[in-house]
Amino acid sequence: MRKYLGLILGLILIFSVNAFALDASDWVISSGDQTATAAITTTEGVFHGVMLFTDGTNPVTLNIHDNATAASGTNLIPSGYIVTTSASNRSHAISLMPPLRYYKGIYVSITCAGTVHYVVLFRPTK
């Protein structure tokens, strides 16, 4: 056991240094639970993706714009992105790798005849 003690302590040190080396720029922010068209952020940053949770019946039309206040400007995903849904498939995720830079903010325009919840994941750079 003693001959492995140095190895174990070395591994603990390596992994703990990497865990504490992360800073605020390594984290992604959540918009929190949204249910309607909304301005998500008004600063520039990096768009990582969006998660949608539907009622299981009605399709959702989603537009995400590089804009702080309106549904206009550069689209961060294809315009009029339609999410189909069913009772067995009520969630959908769009994950961008690498993430996409935006400059003015994030504005989400969403329409659904039923109910929909969504969460936008982003990282401000200013």
Residue pairs with C-beta under 8 A, 6 or more apart in sequence:
25 123
25 125
27 123
28 48
28 121
28 122
28 123
29 121
29 122
29 123
29 124
30 119
30 120
30 121
31 38
31 40
31 41
31 106
31 118
31 119
31 120
31 121
31 122
32 119
33 117
33 118
33 119
34 40
34 108
34 110
34 117
34 118
34 119
34 120
35 115
35 116
35 117
35 118
36 110
37 71
37 108
37 109
37 110
37 111
38 107
38 108
39 68
39 69
39 105
39 106
39 107
40 105
40 106
40 107
40 108
40 120
40 122
41 68
41 105
41 106
41 122
41 124
42 68
42 69
42 104
42 105
43 105
43 124
43 125
43 126
44 101
44 102
44 103
44 104
44 105
44 124
44 125
44 126
45 101
45 102
45 106
45 122
45 123
45 124
45 125
45 126
46 99
46 100
46 101
46 102
46 122
46 123
46 125
47 64
47 76
47 96
47 99
47 100
47 101
47 102
47 106
47 120
47 121
47 122
48 95
48 96
48 99
48 121
48 122
48 123
49 93
49 94
49 95
49 96
49 99
49 120
49 121
50 62
50 64
50 77
50 93
50 94
50 108
50 118
50 119
50 120
50 121
51 91
51 92
51 93
51 94
51 118
51 119
51 121
52 60
52 62
52 83
52 91
52 92
52 93
52 116
52 117
52 118
53 90
53 91
53 116
53 117
53 118
54 60
54 83
54 85
54 90
54 91
54 92
54 112
54 114
54 115
54 116
55 85
55 90
55 112
55 114
55 115
55 116
56 85
56 86
56 87
56 89
56 90
57 85
57 87
57 114
58 85
58 112
58 113
58 114
58 116
59 82
59 83
59 84
59 85
59 112
60 82
60 83
60 85
60 92
60 110
60 111
60 112
60 116
61 80
61 81
61 82
61 83
61 110
61 111
61 112
62 77
62 81
62 82
62 83
62 108
62 109
62 110
62 118
63 71
63 75
63 77
63 79
63 80
63 81
63 108
63 109
63 110
64 75
64 76
64 77
64 106
64 107
64 108
64 109
64 120
65 71
65 72
65 73
65 74
65 75
65 76
65 106
65 107
65 108
65 109
66 73
66 74
66 75
66 76
66 102
66 103
66 104
66 105
66 106
67 73
67 74
67 104
67 105
67 106
67 107
68 104
68 105
68 107
69 105
69 107
70 107
71 107
71 109
73 104
73 107
74 102
76 100
76 102
76 106
77 94
81 94
83 92
85 92
99 123
102 122
106 120
106 122
108 118
108 120
110 116
110 118
